[in-house]
Amino acid sequence: MITTKEKKLEKADILKLYTNGCKENRNFTVGVEYERLPISSVSFKAVDYYKGICDFLRQFARENNWDYITDDYNIIGLKQNHDTITLEPGCQVELSIKPEKTIFDIERKINTINKKLAEVLDKYNITLLEYGVSPLSTNKNINIIPKHRYKIMAKYLWGILSDVMMRETAGIQGCFDFENEDDAVRKFKLANKLVPFLTAMFANSPIRGGVETGYKTFRSLSWLNTDNDRCVCACNLDENFSFEQYINNVMHSPVIFLNKNNTPIEVNGKINFNEYMKNGFEGYDATIEDYILHANLYFPDVRLRNFIEIRNHDCTNMPYAVLAIYKGILYNKYAMKDAEELFSFYTDKDFSELRFNIPKNALQSRIKNHYAGDIAKEILYIAEKSLIEMNTGEEKFLDPIKDLTLNGLCPADIILRNWNGIWNKNIEKLIKYLKNISPKYI
């Protein structure tokens, strides 16, 4: 609890969290958060925390000298220097590494860690599946890991598919830097318009619970049906949008819980953060740590931190392609201008409608009189041209997604074609495909 002698939290304190992220262009890096689904190599069901995942983490830490991340003595992840392996609510395994200058650096680090992971995973008959939703087990059969935060969130988050989102889904998130507030706002606005197209390009979750869902990205559908107070798209951003406006949006969302003296204090949406700052809660006054926790429980498609986090992509075997598209556009002012001109024909309403159509139709969705797939081709062209100009060779990471997008396809289209064809709706053949797929789909 803050004493009377301590300075009361003010918005200016919060604003520093964002302005402290400003960097010179030459120091820009790229970051990734890469979630995968742990399934049994034998039964293809999701692997439970107490029946494999906890033991796997212990063994990996022991063999590779990683440190434990714990919650009330339960191992919920591992860390080594700036790299972490953590668990999402349903045991999804997330790899997060220190941001790097080039995607090649990220690829090398992930390949090294993946090789070490595979050696231990094999001992426990666990496969980390690069797919957007649990292919066989559903949320009713997937337990929340023993982490206080997740148990509180599971009780609080509303929406008919919130349990699916928490327990079944896996995605890829990219993190990008900004030079100053104007640059951050411009990138934030543009990223919100790029997201639905990339969600469509990388749609990879059509089969769930062993059956065809009728959606190409069921993962994205689950986010659309989870707690609209905090899982939003910021398409309607006016010319006055700023760090302060983003902070206002976060502060007006309901508070789920506070963390005081390592003890969670459940708020359960009784007040929003703005009210908490003004009036406190049950004797506690707001601190900067409270705001950081609250902002981390705000889940828009694009999240502003001391970097820009772009979130809504199904897990695929092409994480570097996701990063390459955004890097090519967001780290080149001419590419940004080209993308802004590409989107200038569409209104906020058009983007909002597109966002709700993408889960079912992916690249076959329409925005006004155009197919999303045709716009996606233009996005790829802009990104590739920019990456070539950067002369880093990173345009090579676009090759696998180009093979799909230029043919009007996403990963889900290939899966559905085989599912209803030569696989004859056989889940084992789907799993085998996902385990052995190469970057070339066609």
Contacts in CASP RR format, 6 or more apart in sequence:
PFRMAT RR
TARGET T0000
AUTHOR 0000-0000-0000
METHOD contacts of the structure
MODEL  1
MITTKEKKLEKADILKLYTNGCKENRNFTVGVEYERLPISSVSFKAVDYY
KGICDFLRQFARENNWDYITDDYNIIGLKQNHDTITLEPGCQVELSIKPE
KTIFDIERKINTINKKLAEVLDKYNITLLEYGVSPLSTNKNINIIPKHRY
KIMAKYLWGILSDVMMRETAGIQGCFDFENEDDAVRKFKLANKLVPFLTA
MFANSPIRGGVETGYKTFRSLSWLNTDNDRCVCACNLDENFSFEQYINNV
MHSPVIFLNKNNTPIEVNGKINFNEYMKNGFEGYDATIEDYILHANLYFP
DVRLRNFIEIRNHDCTNMPYAVLAIYKGILYNKYAMKDAEELFSFYTDKD
FSELRFNIPKNALQSRIKNHYAGDIAKEILYIAEKSLIEMNTGEEKFLDP
IKDLTLNGLCPADIILRNWNGIWNKNIEKLIKYLKNISPKYI
1 260 0 8 1.000
1 283 0 8 1.000
1 284 0 8 1.000
1 285 0 8 1.000
2 8 0 8 1.000
2 9 0 8 1.000
2 284 0 8 1.000
2 285 0 8 1.000
2 286 0 8 1.000
2 287 0 8 1.000
8 285 0 8 1.000
8 286 0 8 1.000
9 277 0 8 1.000
9 285 0 8 1.000
9 286 0 8 1.000
9 287 0 8 1.000
9 288 0 8 1.000
9 290 0 8 1.000
9 291 0 8 1.000
11 244 0 8 1.000
11 247 0 8 1.000
13 288 0 8 1.000
14 247 0 8 1.000
14 288 0 8 1.000
14 291 0 8 1.000
15 243 0 8 1.000
15 244 0 8 1.000
15 247 0 8 1.000
17 288 0 8 1.000
17 291 0 8 1.000
17 292 0 8 1.000
17 295 0 8 1.000
17 305 0 8 1.000
17 306 0 8 1.000
18 181 0 8 1.000
18 184 0 8 1.000
18 243 0 8 1.000
18 246 0 8 1.000
18 247 0 8 1.000
18 304 0 8 1.000
18 305 0 8 1.000
18 306 0 8 1.000
19 181 0 8 1.000
19 243 0 8 1.000
20 306 0 8 1.000
21 177 0 8 1.000
21 178 0 8 1.000
21 306 0 8 1.000
21 307 0 8 1.000
22 178 0 8 1.000
22 179 0 8 1.000
22 180 0 8 1.000
22 181 0 8 1.000
22 184 0 8 1.000
23 177 0 8 1.000
23 178 0 8 1.000
23 179 0 8 1.000
24 179 0 8 1.000
25 179 0 8 1.000
25 331 0 8 1.000
27 177 0 8 1.000
28 101 0 8 1.000
28 176 0 8 1.000
28 177 0 8 1.000
28 331 0 8 1.000
29 99 0 8 1.000
29 100 0 8 1.000
29 101 0 8 1.000
29 177 0 8 1.000
30 99 0 8 1.000
30 100 0 8 1.000
30 101 0 8 1.000
30 102 0 8 1.000
30 103 0 8 1.000
30 106 0 8 1.000
30 174 0 8 1.000
30 175 0 8 1.000
30 176 0 8 1.000
30 323 0 8 1.000
30 327 0 8 1.000
31 97 0 8 1.000
31 99 0 8 1.000
31 100 0 8 1.000
31 106 0 8 1.000
31 174 0 8 1.000
31 175 0 8 1.000
31 176 0 8 1.000
31 323 0 8 1.000
32 96 0 8 1.000
32 97 0 8 1.000
32 106 0 8 1.000
32 110 0 8 1.000
32 172 0 8 1.000
32 173 0 8 1.000
32 174 0 8 1.000
32 175 0 8 1.000
32 319 0 8 1.000
32 322 0 8 1.000
32 323 0 8 1.000
33 94 0 8 1.000
33 95 0 8 1.000
33 96 0 8 1.000
33 172 0 8 1.000
33 173 0 8 1.000
33 174 0 8 1.000
33 175 0 8 1.000
34 94 0 8 1.000
34 95 0 8 1.000
34 96 0 8 1.000
34 110 0 8 1.000
34 171 0 8 1.000
34 172 0 8 1.000
34 315 0 8 1.000
34 319 0 8 1.000
35 88 0 8 1.000
35 92 0 8 1.000
35 93 0 8 1.000
35 94 0 8 1.000
35 95 0 8 1.000
35 170 0 8 1.000
35 171 0 8 1.000
35 172 0 8 1.000
35 315 0 8 1.000
36 92 0 8 1.000
36 93 0 8 1.000
36 94 0 8 1.000
36 95 0 8 1.000
36 128 0 8 1.000
36 129 0 8 1.000
36 130 0 8 1.000
36 170 0 8 1.000
36 315 0 8 1.000
37 46 0 8 1.000
37 92 0 8 1.000
37 93 0 8 1.000
37 128 0 8 1.000
37 129 0 8 1.000
37 131 0 8 1.000
37 132 0 8 1.000
37 133 0 8 1.000
37 134 0 8 1.000
37 135 0 8 1.000
37 170 0 8 1.000
37 315 0 8 1.000
38 46 0 8 1.000
38 47 0 8 1.000
38 53 0 8 1.000
38 91 0 8 1.000
38 92 0 8 1.000
38 93 0 8 1.000
38 126 0 8 1.000
38 127 0 8 1.000
38 128 0 8 1.000
38 129 0 8 1.000
39 45 0 8 1.000
39 46 0 8 1.000
39 47 0 8 1.000
39 126 0 8 1.000
39 127 0 8 1.000
39 129 0 8 1.000
39 134 0 8 1.000
39 135 0 8 1.000
39 136 0 8 1.000
39 137 0 8 1.000
39 431 0 8 1.000
40 46 0 8 1.000
40 47 0 8 1.000
40 125 0 8 1.000
40 126 0 8 1.000
40 127 0 8 1.000
41 125 0 8 1.000
41 126 0 8 1.000
41 127 0 8 1.000
42 125 0 8 1.000
44 135 0 8 1.000
44 136 0 8 1.000
44 427 0 8 1.000
44 428 0 8 1.000
44 431 0 8 1.000
45 136 0 8 1.000
45 137 0 8 1.000
45 141 0 8 1.000
46 90 0 8 1.000
46 91 0 8 1.000
46 134 0 8 1.000
46 136 0 8 1.000
46 137 0 8 1.000
46 141 0 8 1.000
46 142 0 8 1.000
46 168 0 8 1.000
47 53 0 8 1.000
47 91 0 8 1.000
47 124 0 8 1.000
47 126 0 8 1.000
48 91 0 8 1.000
48 142 0 8 1.000
48 143 0 8 1.000
49 87 0 8 1.000
49 90 0 8 1.000
49 91 0 8 1.000
49 143 0 8 1.000
49 145 0 8 1.000
49 146 0 8 1.000
52 124 0 8 1.000
52 126 0 8 1.000
53 87 0 8 1.000
53 91 0 8 1.000
53 93 0 8 1.000
53 126 0 8 1.000
53 145 0 8 1.000
54 74 0 8 1.000
54 75 0 8 1.000
55 124 0 8 1.000
56 120 0 8 1.000
56 121 0 8 1.000
56 124 0 8 1.000
56 126 0 8 1.000
57 68 0 8 1.000
57 75 0 8 1.000
57 77 0 8 1.000
57 78 0 8 1.000
57 85 0 8 1.000
58 75 0 8 1.000
59 120 0 8 1.000
59 123 0 8 1.000
59 124 0 8 1.000
60 66 0 8 1.000
60 78 0 8 1.000
60 85 0 8 1.000
60 116 0 8 1.000
60 117 0 8 1.000
60 120 0 8 1.000
61 67 0 8 1.000
61 68 0 8 1.000
61 75 0 8 1.000
61 78 0 8 1.000
63 116 0 8 1.000
63 119 0 8 1.000
63 120 0 8 1.000
64 80 0 8 1.000
64 116 0 8 1.000
65 80 0 8 1.000
66 78 0 8 1.000
66 79 0 8 1.000
66 80 0 8 1.000
66 85 0 8 1.000
67 78 0 8 1.000
67 79 0 8 1.000
67 80 0 8 1.000
68 75 0 8 1.000
68 77 0 8 1.000
68 78 0 8 1.000
69 75 0 8 1.000
69 76 0 8 1.000
69 77 0 8 1.000
69 78 0 8 1.000
69 79 0 8 1.000
69 84 0 8 1.000
69 86 0 8 1.000
70 76 0 8 1.000
70 77 0 8 1.000
71 146 0 8 1.000
71 147 0 8 1.000
71 148 0 8 1.000
71 149 0 8 1.000
72 146 0 8 1.000
72 148 0 8 1.000
74 145 0 8 1.000
74 146 0 8 1.000
74 147 0 8 1.000
76 86 0 8 1.000
76 87 0 8 1.000
76 145 0 8 1.000
76 146 0 8 1.000
76 147 0 8 1.000
77 84 0 8 1.000
77 85 0 8 1.000
77 86 0 8 1.000
77 87 0 8 1.000
78 84 0 8 1.000
78 85 0 8 1.000
78 86 0 8 1.000
79 85 0 8 1.000
81 98 0 8 1.000
82 97 0 8 1.000
82 98 0 8 1.000
83 95 0 8 1.000
83 96 0 8 1.000
83 97 0 8 1.000
83 98 0 8 1.000
83 109 0 8 1.000
83 113 0 8 1.000
84 94 0 8 1.000
84 95 0 8 1.000
84 96 0 8 1.000
85 93 0 8 1.000
85 94 0 8 1.000
85 95 0 8 1.000
85 96 0 8 1.000
85 113 0 8 1.000
85 117 0 8 1.000
86 93 0 8 1.000
86 94 0 8 1.000
86 96 0 8 1.000
87 93 0 8 1.000
87 94 0 8 1.000
87 145 0 8 1.000
87 147 0 8 1.000
88 94 0 8 1.000
88 166 0 8 1.000
88 170 0 8 1.000
89 144 0 8 1.000
89 145 0 8 1.000
89 147 0 8 1.000
89 150 0 8 1.000
89 153 0 8 1.000
89 154 0 8 1.000
89 166 0 8 1.000
89 167 0 8 1.000
90 142 0 8 1.000
90 143 0 8 1.000
90 144 0 8 1.000
90 145 0 8 1.000
90 150 0 8 1.000
90 166 0 8 1.000
90 167 0 8 1.000
90 168 0 8 1.000
91 142 0 8 1.000
91 145 0 8 1.000
92 169 0 8 1.000
92 170 0 8 1.000
93 128 0 8 1.000
95 110 0 8 1.000
95 113 0 8 1.000
97 106 0 8 1.000
97 109 0 8 1.000
97 110 0 8 1.000
97 113 0 8 1.000
98 109 0 8 1.000
99 175 0 8 1.000
99 307 0 8 1.000
100 106 0 8 1.000
100 109 0 8 1.000
102 392 0 8 1.000
102 394 0 8 1.000
103 320 0 8 1.000
103 323 0 8 1.000
103 324 0 8 1.000
103 327 0 8 1.000
103 394 0 8 1.000
103 397 0 8 1.000
104 392 0 8 1.000
104 393 0 8 1.000
104 394 0 8 1.000
106 320 0 8 1.000
106 323 0 8 1.000
107 320 0 8 1.000
107 397 0 8 1.000
110 319 0 8 1.000
117 128 0 8 1.000
121 127 0 8 1.000
121 128 0 8 1.000
127 431 0 8 1.000
127 435 0 8 1.000
129 135 0 8 1.000
129 170 0 8 1.000
129 315 0 8 1.000
129 431 0 8 1.000
129 434 0 8 1.000
129 435 0 8 1.000
130 204 0 8 1.000
130 315 0 8 1.000
130 316 0 8 1.000
130 317 0 8 1.000
130 434 0 8 1.000
130 437 0 8 1.000
131 170 0 8 1.000
131 204 0 8 1.000
131 205 0 8 1.000
131 314 0 8 1.000
131 315 0 8 1.000
131 316 0 8 1.000
131 434 0 8 1.000
132 169 0 8 1.000
132 170 0 8 1.000
132 171 0 8 1.000
132 204 0 8 1.000
132 205 0 8 1.000
132 217 0 8 1.000
132 218 0 8 1.000
132 219 0 8 1.000
132 314 0 8 1.000
132 315 0 8 1.000
132 316 0 8 1.000
133 164 0 8 1.000
133 168 0 8 1.000
133 169 0 8 1.000
133 170 0 8 1.000
133 205 0 8 1.000
133 207 0 8 1.000
133 208 0 8 1.000
133 218 0 8 1.000
133 219 0 8 1.000
133 222 0 8 1.000
133 314 0 8 1.000
134 142 0 8 1.000
134 167 0 8 1.000
134 168 0 8 1.000
134 169 0 8 1.000
134 208 0 8 1.000
134 209 0 8 1.000
135 207 0 8 1.000
135 208 0 8 1.000
135 209 0 8 1.000
135 210 0 8 1.000
135 427 0 8 1.000
135 430 0 8 1.000
135 431 0 8 1.000
135 434 0 8 1.000
136 209 0 8 1.000
136 210 0 8 1.000
136 427 0 8 1.000
137 168 0 8 1.000
137 209 0 8 1.000
138 164 0 8 1.000
138 168 0 8 1.000
138 208 0 8 1.000
138 209 0 8 1.000
139 163 0 8 1.000
139 164 0 8 1.000
139 166 0 8 1.000
139 167 0 8 1.000
139 168 0 8 1.000
142 167 0 8 1.000
142 168 0 8 1.000
144 150 0 8 1.000
144 151 0 8 1.000
144 154 0 8 1.000
144 166 0 8 1.000
144 167 0 8 1.000
148 264 0 8 1.000
149 257 0 8 1.000
149 264 0 8 1.000
150 166 0 8 1.000
152 256 0 8 1.000
152 257 0 8 1.000
152 264 0 8 1.000
152 266 0 8 1.000
153 166 0 8 1.000
153 256 0 8 1.000
153 297 0 8 1.000
154 163 0 8 1.000
154 166 0 8 1.000
155 268 0 8 1.000
156 256 0 8 1.000
156 257 0 8 1.000
156 268 0 8 1.000
156 269 0 8 1.000
157 165 0 8 1.000
157 166 0 8 1.000
157 226 0 8 1.000
157 227 0 8 1.000
158 226 0 8 1.000
158 227 0 8 1.000
159 225 0 8 1.000
159 226 0 8 1.000
159 227 0 8 1.000
160 225 0 8 1.000
161 221 0 8 1.000
161 222 0 8 1.000
161 223 0 8 1.000
161 224 0 8 1.000
161 225 0 8 1.000
161 226 0 8 1.000
162 222 0 8 1.000
162 225 0 8 1.000
162 226 0 8 1.000
162 227 0 8 1.000
164 218 0 8 1.000
164 222 0 8 1.000
165 219 0 8 1.000
165 222 0 8 1.000
165 223 0 8 1.000
165 225 0 8 1.000
165 226 0 8 1.000
168 208 0 8 1.000
168 222 0 8 1.000
169 205 0 8 1.000
169 219 0 8 1.000
169 222 0 8 1.000
169 223 0 8 1.000
170 219 0 8 1.000
170 314 0 8 1.000
170 315 0 8 1.000
171 219 0 8 1.000
171 313 0 8 1.000
171 314 0 8 1.000
171 315 0 8 1.000
172 202 0 8 1.000
172 313 0 8 1.000
172 314 0 8 1.000
172 315 0 8 1.000
172 316 0 8 1.000
172 319 0 8 1.000
172 322 0 8 1.000
173 309 0 8 1.000
173 310 0 8 1.000
173 311 0 8 1.000
173 313 0 8 1.000
174 309 0 8 1.000
174 310 0 8 1.000
174 311 0 8 1.000
174 322 0 8 1.000
174 323 0 8 1.000
174 326 0 8 1.000
175 307 0 8 1.000
175 308 0 8 1.000
175 309 0 8 1.000
175 310 0 8 1.000
176 187 0 8 1.000
176 191 0 8 1.000
176 307 0 8 1.000
176 308 0 8 1.000
176 310 0 8 1.000
176 326 0 8 1.000
176 327 0 8 1.000
176 330 0 8 1.000
176 331 0 8 1.000
177 307 0 8 1.000
177 308 0 8 1.000
178 184 0 8 1.000
178 187 0 8 1.000
178 307 0 8 1.000
178 308 0 8 1.000
181 242 0 8 1.000
181 243 0 8 1.000
184 243 0 8 1.000
184 304 0 8 1.000
184 308 0 8 1.000
185 241 0 8 1.000
185 242 0 8 1.000
185 243 0 8 1.000
186 336 0 8 1.000
187 308 0 8 1.000
187 330 0 8 1.000
187 336 0 8 1.000
188 234 0 8 1.000
188 237 0 8 1.000
188 241 0 8 1.000
188 246 0 8 1.000
188 302 0 8 1.000
188 304 0 8 1.000
188 308 0 8 1.000
189 234 0 8 1.000
189 237 0 8 1.000
189 241 0 8 1.000
190 329 0 8 1.000
190 330 0 8 1.000
190 336 0 8 1.000
190 339 0 8 1.000
190 340 0 8 1.000
190 343 0 8 1.000
191 302 0 8 1.000
191 308 0 8 1.000
191 310 0 8 1.000
191 326 0 8 1.000
191 330 0 8 1.000
192 233 0 8 1.000
192 234 0 8 1.000
192 235 0 8 1.000
192 237 0 8 1.000
192 301 0 8 1.000
192 302 0 8 1.000
192 351 0 8 1.000
193 235 0 8 1.000
193 339 0 8 1.000
193 343 0 8 1.000
193 346 0 8 1.000
193 351 0 8 1.000
194 310 0 8 1.000
194 325 0 8 1.000
194 326 0 8 1.000
194 329 0 8 1.000
194 339 0 8 1.000
194 379 0 8 1.000
195 233 0 8 1.000
195 301 0 8 1.000
195 302 0 8 1.000
195 310 0 8 1.000
195 311 0 8 1.000
195 312 0 8 1.000
195 355 0 8 1.000
196 233 0 8 1.000
196 312 0 8 1.000
196 351 0 8 1.000
196 354 0 8 1.000
196 355 0 8 1.000
196 358 0 8 1.000
196 372 0 8 1.000
197 372 0 8 1.000
197 373 0 8 1.000
197 375 0 8 1.000
197 376 0 8 1.000
197 379 0 8 1.000
198 312 0 8 1.000
198 313 0 8 1.000
198 322 0 8 1.000
198 325 0 8 1.000
198 326 0 8 1.000
198 376 0 8 1.000
198 379 0 8 1.000
199 217 0 8 1.000
199 220 0 8 1.000
199 312 0 8 1.000
199 313 0 8 1.000
199 314 0 8 1.000
199 358 0 8 1.000
199 362 0 8 1.000
200 216 0 8 1.000
200 217 0 8 1.000
200 358 0 8 1.000
200 361 0 8 1.000
200 362 0 8 1.000
200 363 0 8 1.000
200 365 0 8 1.000
200 372 0 8 1.000
200 373 0 8 1.000
200 376 0 8 1.000
200 410 0 8 1.000
201 362 0 8 1.000
201 363 0 8 1.000
201 373 0 8 1.000
201 376 0 8 1.000
201 401 0 8 1.000
201 404 0 8 1.000
201 405 0 8 1.000
201 410 0 8 1.000
202 313 0 8 1.000
202 314 0 8 1.000
202 316 0 8 1.000
202 318 0 8 1.000
202 321 0 8 1.000
202 322 0 8 1.000
202 401 0 8 1.000
202 410 0 8 1.000
202 411 0 8 1.000
203 216 0 8 1.000
203 217 0 8 1.000
203 220 0 8 1.000
203 314 0 8 1.000
203 358 0 8 1.000
203 359 0 8 1.000
203 362 0 8 1.000
203 363 0 8 1.000
203 410 0 8 1.000
203 411 0 8 1.000
203 412 0 8 1.000
204 217 0 8 1.000
204 314 0 8 1.000
204 315 0 8 1.000
204 316 0 8 1.000
204 410 0 8 1.000
204 411 0 8 1.000
204 412 0 8 1.000
204 415 0 8 1.000
205 213 0 8 1.000
205 215 0 8 1.000
205 216 0 8 1.000
205 217 0 8 1.000
205 218 0 8 1.000
205 219 0 8 1.000
205 220 0 8 1.000
205 314 0 8 1.000
205 412 0 8 1.000
206 212 0 8 1.000
206 213 0 8 1.000
206 214 0 8 1.000
206 215 0 8 1.000
206 216 0 8 1.000
206 217 0 8 1.000
206 218 0 8 1.000
206 412 0 8 1.000
206 415 0 8 1.000
206 416 0 8 1.000
206 419 0 8 1.000
207 213 0 8 1.000
207 415 0 8 1.000
207 419 0 8 1.000
207 427 0 8 1.000
207 430 0 8 1.000
208 218 0 8 1.000
210 427 0 8 1.000
211 425 0 8 1.000
212 416 0 8 1.000
212 419 0 8 1.000
212 420 0 8 1.000
212 425 0 8 1.000
213 221 0 8 1.000
214 360 0 8 1.000
215 221 0 8 1.000
215 359 0 8 1.000
215 360 0 8 1.000
216 359 0 8 1.000
216 360 0 8 1.000
216 361 0 8 1.000
216 362 0 8 1.000
216 410 0 8 1.000
216 412 0 8 1.000
216 413 0 8 1.000
216 416 0 8 1.000
217 314 0 8 1.000
217 358 0 8 1.000
217 359 0 8 1.000
217 362 0 8 1.000
217 412 0 8 1.000
218 359 0 8 1.000
219 314 0 8 1.000
220 312 0 8 1.000
220 314 0 8 1.000
220 358 0 8 1.000
220 359 0 8 1.000
221 359 0 8 1.000
221 360 0 8 1.000
223 231 0 8 1.000
223 299 0 8 1.000
223 312 0 8 1.000
224 231 0 8 1.000
224 355 0 8 1.000
224 356 0 8 1.000
224 359 0 8 1.000
226 299 0 8 1.000
227 299 0 8 1.000
229 253 0 8 1.000
229 254 0 8 1.000
230 253 0 8 1.000
230 254 0 8 1.000
230 297 0 8 1.000
230 298 0 8 1.000
230 299 0 8 1.000
230 300 0 8 1.000
231 299 0 8 1.000
231 300 0 8 1.000
232 300 0 8 1.000
232 301 0 8 1.000
233 300 0 8 1.000
233 301 0 8 1.000
233 351 0 8 1.000
233 352 0 8 1.000
233 355 0 8 1.000
234 249 0 8 1.000
234 300 0 8 1.000
234 301 0 8 1.000
234 302 0 8 1.000
235 348 0 8 1.000
235 351 0 8 1.000
235 352 0 8 1.000
235 355 0 8 1.000
236 348 0 8 1.000
236 352 0 8 1.000
243 304 0 8 1.000
246 304 0 8 1.000
248 274 0 8 1.000
249 298 0 8 1.000
250 273 0 8 1.000
250 291 0 8 1.000
250 294 0 8 1.000
250 295 0 8 1.000
250 298 0 8 1.000
251 272 0 8 1.000
251 273 0 8 1.000
251 274 0 8 1.000
251 277 0 8 1.000
251 294 0 8 1.000
252 272 0 8 1.000
252 273 0 8 1.000
252 274 0 8 1.000
253 272 0 8 1.000
253 273 0 8 1.000
253 294 0 8 1.000
253 298 0 8 1.000
254 267 0 8 1.000
254 269 0 8 1.000
254 270 0 8 1.000
254 271 0 8 1.000
254 272 0 8 1.000
255 267 0 8 1.000
255 269 0 8 1.000
255 270 0 8 1.000
255 271 0 8 1.000
255 272 0 8 1.000
255 273 0 8 1.000
255 276 0 8 1.000
255 281 0 8 1.000
255 294 0 8 1.000
256 266 0 8 1.000
256 267 0 8 1.000
256 268 0 8 1.000
256 269 0 8 1.000
256 294 0 8 1.000
256 297 0 8 1.000
257 264 0 8 1.000
257 265 0 8 1.000
257 266 0 8 1.000
257 267 0 8 1.000
257 268 0 8 1.000
257 293 0 8 1.000
258 264 0 8 1.000
258 265 0 8 1.000
258 267 0 8 1.000
258 281 0 8 1.000
258 284 0 8 1.000
258 290 0 8 1.000
258 293 0 8 1.000
259 265 0 8 1.000
259 289 0 8 1.000
259 290 0 8 1.000
259 293 0 8 1.000
260 284 0 8 1.000
265 281 0 8 1.000
265 282 0 8 1.000
265 284 0 8 1.000
267 276 0 8 1.000
267 281 0 8 1.000
270 281 0 8 1.000
271 279 0 8 1.000
271 281 0 8 1.000
273 286 0 8 1.000
273 290 0 8 1.000
273 291 0 8 1.000
273 294 0 8 1.000
276 286 0 8 1.000
276 290 0 8 1.000
277 286 0 8 1.000
280 286 0 8 1.000
295 303 0 8 1.000
295 305 0 8 1.000
299 311 0 8 1.000
300 311 0 8 1.000
301 310 0 8 1.000
301 311 0 8 1.000
301 312 0 8 1.000
301 355 0 8 1.000
302 308 0 8 1.000
302 309 0 8 1.000
302 310 0 8 1.000
302 311 0 8 1.000
303 309 0 8 1.000
303 311 0 8 1.000
308 330 0 8 1.000
310 326 0 8 1.000
313 322 0 8 1.000
314 411 0 8 1.000
316 411 0 8 1.000
317 400 0 8 1.000
317 437 0 8 1.000
317 439 0 8 1.000
318 400 0 8 1.000
318 401 0 8 1.000
318 439 0 8 1.000
320 397 0 8 1.000
321 397 0 8 1.000
321 398 0 8 1.000
321 400 0 8 1.000
321 401 0 8 1.000
323 397 0 8 1.000
324 383 0 8 1.000
324 387 0 8 1.000
324 394 0 8 1.000
324 395 0 8 1.000
324 397 0 8 1.000
324 398 0 8 1.000
325 379 0 8 1.000
325 380 0 8 1.000
325 383 0 8 1.000
325 398 0 8 1.000
325 401 0 8 1.000
326 383 0 8 1.000
327 383 0 8 1.000
327 387 0 8 1.000
327 394 0 8 1.000
328 335 0 8 1.000
328 382 0 8 1.000
328 383 0 8 1.000
328 386 0 8 1.000
328 387 0 8 1.000
328 390 0 8 1.000
328 394 0 8 1.000
329 335 0 8 1.000
329 336 0 8 1.000
329 339 0 8 1.000
329 379 0 8 1.000
329 382 0 8 1.000
329 383 0 8 1.000
329 386 0 8 1.000
330 336 0 8 1.000
331 386 0 8 1.000
331 390 0 8 1.000
332 386 0 8 1.000
332 389 0 8 1.000
332 390 0 8 1.000
334 386 0 8 1.000
335 382 0 8 1.000
335 383 0 8 1.000
335 385 0 8 1.000
335 386 0 8 1.000
338 382 0 8 1.000
339 379 0 8 1.000
339 382 0 8 1.000
342 375 0 8 1.000
342 378 0 8 1.000
342 379 0 8 1.000
342 382 0 8 1.000
343 351 0 8 1.000
345 368 0 8 1.000
346 367 0 8 1.000
346 368 0 8 1.000
350 367 0 8 1.000
350 368 0 8 1.000
351 367 0 8 1.000
353 367 0 8 1.000
354 365 0 8 1.000
354 366 0 8 1.000
354 367 0 8 1.000
354 372 0 8 1.000
357 365 0 8 1.000
357 366 0 8 1.000
358 365 0 8 1.000
358 372 0 8 1.000
361 372 0 8 1.000
362 372 0 8 1.000
362 410 0 8 1.000
362 412 0 8 1.000
362 413 0 8 1.000
363 371 0 8 1.000
363 372 0 8 1.000
363 373 0 8 1.000
363 376 0 8 1.000
363 405 0 8 1.000
363 408 0 8 1.000
363 409 0 8 1.000
363 410 0 8 1.000
363 413 0 8 1.000
364 371 0 8 1.000
364 372 0 8 1.000
364 373 0 8 1.000
365 371 0 8 1.000
365 372 0 8 1.000
366 372 0 8 1.000
367 375 0 8 1.000
373 405 0 8 1.000
373 408 0 8 1.000
376 405 0 8 1.000
377 405 0 8 1.000
377 406 0 8 1.000
380 398 0 8 1.000
380 401 0 8 1.000
380 402 0 8 1.000
380 405 0 8 1.000
380 406 0 8 1.000
383 398 0 8 1.000
384 395 0 8 1.000
384 398 0 8 1.000
384 402 0 8 1.000
387 393 0 8 1.000
387 394 0 8 1.000
387 395 0 8 1.000
387 398 0 8 1.000
388 395 0 8 1.000
399 439 0 8 1.000
400 439 0 8 1.000
400 440 0 8 1.000
400 441 0 8 1.000
403 440 0 8 1.000
403 441 0 8 1.000
403 442 0 8 1.000
404 410 0 8 1.000
404 411 0 8 1.000
404 413 0 8 1.000
404 414 0 8 1.000
404 441 0 8 1.000
404 442 0 8 1.000
407 442 0 8 1.000
409 441 0 8 1.000
409 442 0 8 1.000
411 441 0 8 1.000
414 441 0 8 1.000
414 442 0 8 1.000
415 430 0 8 1.000
415 433 0 8 1.000
418 429 0 8 1.000
418 430 0 8 1.000
418 433 0 8 1.000
419 425 0 8 1.000
419 430 0 8 1.000
422 429 0 8 1.000
423 429 0 8 1.000
423 430 0 8 1.000
423 433 0 8 1.000
END
